[in-house]
């Protein structure tokens, strides 16, 4: 085991694998829960929204609290989910800018990079 982590490649591979696993867990969680994380910077409010396999960064005009995190369940009759999704993904008056990315876009390259870094045989030193 001591020789497995010799060098920087396998250590970096394990770190990227942990990042890929964290993104995969968040990806699966986004199908069951609707997460919104609000935070503020001077003059702007930001929200990171996770739902239905997508991650969205929303920037708005109004100042939000310093840090807030809301989680809503998608199971059952929760009418707030549809309204929140419509506000963040459909109503342009709510935000100044919006960037949406699917979870698989960063997860797949991180997984492939970690496999390359972990399984690639190091060169023999002369």
N, C-alpha and C positions, 0 to 999 in steps of 0.2 A: 504494500500500500504506500509505503514511503516513496518508492520509485515512481509510482503513478503520477504524483503531483510534482515531480521534478521538472522545473522549467515553467515558463509563464503560460504556454499554450493551454495546457489542461486546466490550470487555475482559471484562466479567462473563459474557457469552455464551460466550466461548471457555473461561473457567474452568469454567463449568457443563458445557460439552461434554466437557472433559477428565475431569471427575468422572463423567459418564454413560458415557464410554468405559471408564474404569477399572472401574466396576460391571459393564458388559457383559462385559469380559474375565474378571472374577471369576465371573460367572454361567456363562459357557461352561466355565471351568475347573472349576466345582463338579460338572459331570457326569462329568469324567474323574478328578478327585482329591478326596480327603476331607481337608480342612484343619481343624486344631484349633489355636487360639492360646490358651494359658493365661496368665493374669497374676493377680497377687494384690494385694489391698488389705488393710489391717489388719482381721483377723477374718473375711475372706471370700476365696473364690477365684472367679475368673471364667473362662469359656471362651467364645470365639467360634468357632462351628462352621459350616463351609461345606460343604454337600453337596446334590446333586440339585436345584439351583436354589433352595435355601433358605439363609437366613442365620439362625443361632440364637445368642442370647445366653443363657448359662446361668450362674446364680449358685449357688454351693455353700457348704457349711459349712466344709469343710477348707481350710486354707491351701495354696496351690500355690506353686511356685517363683516367683521374681520375674517371669520371662518365659520361656516355652517355646513352640516352634512345631513341630508335627508335620504331615507330609504323607504320606498313604497313597494308593497307586494303587488305582483301582477295577478295573483290568484284571487278568486272570489269577485265580488262586485265592488270594485274600487273605482269610482268615477273620476277621481283625481288623476289617474294615470293618463287617460285619453286627453284630458285638458292640458296636462303638463307636456305630453308628447307633441300635441298640436302647437303649443306655445313655443317650444324649443325647435321643432322641426318644420313648422309650417307658417308661422306668423312673423314676417320680417320686421314688424314694428317693435318687437320685443328686443331685438339685438342690433348691434352695429355691425359685427362680423361674426361669422360662424364657419367653423371647419369641422367636417365630418369625416371620420375614417373608420373602416371596418376593422374589427379586432384582428382578423387574419392577416392583414397587411404587415404589421410589425411582428406578429407571432411566427409566421412561416420563415422569414429570413433569420430571425434569432434562433429558431430551432435548427435550421440548416447550418448556421454558423457555429453553434455549439457542437453539433455532430462533427463538423470538420475539425474544430479545435481539439475535441476530446479523442477522436479516433484516428486522426492523422498521425502516422508514425514519425517521431522526431528523427532528424538526420543524425547519423553517427558522426561524432567528433573525431578528427584525426589527431 
